[in-house]
Amino acid sequence: MPAFYIDAGYTRALEKFEGKSILSAQQVEDVVAYLTTLKEE
């Protein structure tokens, strides 16, 4: 199962995970938006 929004092109994914991704496109955007708000103090 891919870790991001890509859901094809993997050669060693288990059959039950083929065509699926862990995060949706919206979830990836949300994570990126959150990470850009973090600042070191």
Backbone as ProteinMPNN parsed JSONL, in Angstrom:
{"seq_chain_A": "MPAFYIDAGYTRALEKFEGKSILSAQQVEDVVAYLTTLKEE", "coords_chain_A": {"N_chain_A": [[0.844, -1.169, 0.0], [0.704, 2.112, -0.965], [2.254, 4.981, 0.551], [1.307, 7.512, 0.15], [-0.747, 9.542, -1.981], [-0.54, 8.186, -4.386], [-1.599, 5.414, -6.283], [-0.881, 3.345, -7.952], [1.462, 1.316, -9.82], [3.179, 0.044, -8.09], [5.181, -2.722, -7.219], [5.386, -4.649, -5.228], [3.201, -4.66, -3.555], [0.672, -5.953, -1.41], [-1.981, -8.0, -2.64], [-4.555, -7.325, -1.687], [-4.281, -4.646, -1.177], [-3.822, -3.368, -3.543], [-4.343, -0.702, -5.785], [-5.208, 1.036, -3.865], [-4.734, 3.736, -1.567], [-3.062, 5.037, 1.344], [-3.547, 7.63, 2.251], [-5.913, 10.107, 1.255], [-6.178, 12.526, -1.439], [-7.012, 14.955, -0.341], [-6.355, 14.585, 2.349], [-3.555, 14.472, 2.211], [-3.035, 17.094, 1.39], [-3.981, 18.423, 3.676], [-2.148, 17.559, 5.64], [0.239, 18.656, 4.643], [-0.427, 21.385, 4.773], [-0.683, 21.676, 7.546], [1.952, 21.058, 8.384], [3.342, 23.195, 7.304], [2.663, 25.189, 9.022], [4.075, 24.827, 11.315], [6.591, 25.962, 13.498], [9.951, 26.5, 14.539], [10.985, 27.191, 17.827]], "CA_chain_A": [[0.0, 0.0, 0.0], [1.517, 3.32, -1.007], [2.116, 5.849, 1.717], [0.704, 8.782, -0.207], [-1.927, 9.478, -2.839], [-0.31, 7.359, -5.572], [-2.216, 4.11, -6.052], [-0.534, 2.394, -9.007], [2.87, 1.25, -10.172], [3.97, -0.637, -7.068], [5.342, -4.113, -7.625], [5.375, -5.595, -4.121], [2.056, -4.431, -2.676], [-0.218, -7.094, -1.27], [-3.107, -7.942, -3.565], [-5.712, -6.646, -1.092], [-4.014, -3.215, -1.112], [-3.608, -2.82, -4.879], [-5.318, 0.303, -6.182], [-5.622, 1.821, -2.707], [-3.679, 4.522, -0.937], [-3.325, 5.265, 2.763], [-4.104, 8.97, 2.394], [-6.575, 10.688, 0.092], [-5.547, 13.772, -1.875], [-7.349, 15.987, 0.639], [-5.582, 14.334, 3.559], [-2.176, 14.88, 1.934], [-3.034, 18.558, 1.433], [-4.141, 18.827, 5.072], [-0.877, 17.319, 6.335], [1.187, 19.663, 4.166], [-0.839, 22.672, 5.34], [-0.327, 21.652, 8.967], [3.405, 21.102, 8.53], [3.837, 24.536, 6.982], [2.37, 26.096, 10.136], [4.981, 24.556, 12.427], [7.771, 26.825, 13.565], [10.875, 26.215, 15.635], [11.099, 28.31, 18.771]], "C_chain_A": [[0.894, 1.238, 0.0], [1.255, 4.224, 0.188], [1.404, 7.148, 1.404], [-0.445, 8.555, -1.17], [-1.733, 8.645, -4.104], [-0.879, 5.966, -5.31], [-1.899, 3.089, -7.141], [0.977, 2.385, -9.219], [3.752, 0.582, -9.133], [4.019, -2.119, -7.387], [5.211, -5.099, -6.474], [4.221, -5.368, -3.148], [1.222, -5.707, -2.586], [-1.435, -6.904, -2.156], [-4.293, -7.168, -2.988], [-5.52, -5.132, -1.002], [-3.802, -2.577, -2.482], [-4.722, -1.839, -5.222], [-5.822, 1.159, -5.041], [-4.441, 2.644, -2.221], [-4.057, 4.76, 0.516], [-4.018, 6.601, 2.959], [-4.794, 9.403, 1.108], [-5.845, 11.968, -0.296], [-5.806, 14.884, -0.868], [-6.545, 15.814, 1.921], [-4.118, 14.729, 3.375], [-2.074, 16.397, 1.992], [-3.154, 19.066, 2.86], [-2.842, 18.656, 5.858], [0.151, 18.369, 5.929], [0.849, 21.03, 4.749], [-0.471, 22.748, 6.815], [1.178, 21.8, 9.151], [3.971, 22.484, 8.218], [3.558, 25.531, 8.099], [3.325, 25.906, 11.305], [6.206, 25.456, 12.355], [8.64, 26.38, 14.726], [10.957, 27.429, 16.539], [12.464, 28.342, 19.399]], "O_chain_A": [[1.747, 1.389, 0.875], [0.164, 4.223, 0.758], [0.937, 7.824, 2.321], [-1.053, 7.485, -1.171], [-2.701, 8.422, -4.831], [-0.667, 5.401, -4.237], [-2.58, 2.069, -7.242], [1.677, 3.326, -8.844], [4.973, 0.562, -9.292], [3.012, -2.707, -7.78], [4.95, -6.278, -6.71], [4.274, -5.849, -2.016], [1.087, -6.445, -3.562], [-1.869, -5.776, -2.394], [-4.964, -6.435, -3.715], [-6.486, -4.403, -0.776], [-3.62, -1.363, -2.571], [-5.898, -2.111, -4.981], [-6.763, 1.933, -5.218], [-3.285, 2.282, -2.443], [-5.231, 4.693, 0.878], [-4.964, 6.705, 3.74], [-4.324, 9.106, 0.01], [-4.983, 12.44, 0.446], [-4.909, 15.673, -0.574], [-6.102, 16.798, 2.513], [-3.506, 15.269, 4.297], [-1.133, 16.933, 2.577], [-2.497, 20.042, 3.223], [-2.482, 19.522, 6.655], [0.856, 18.911, 6.781], [1.745, 21.758, 5.176], [0.004, 23.784, 7.281], [1.628, 22.584, 9.986], [4.971, 22.894, 8.807], [4.152, 26.609, 8.125], [3.374, 26.75, 12.199], [6.776, 25.677, 11.287], [8.141, 25.941, 15.762], [10.996, 28.565, 16.065], [12.746, 29.214, 20.22]]}, "name": "protein", "num_of_chains": 1, "seq": "MPAFYIDAGYTRALEKFEGKSILSAQQVEDVVAYLTTLKEE"}
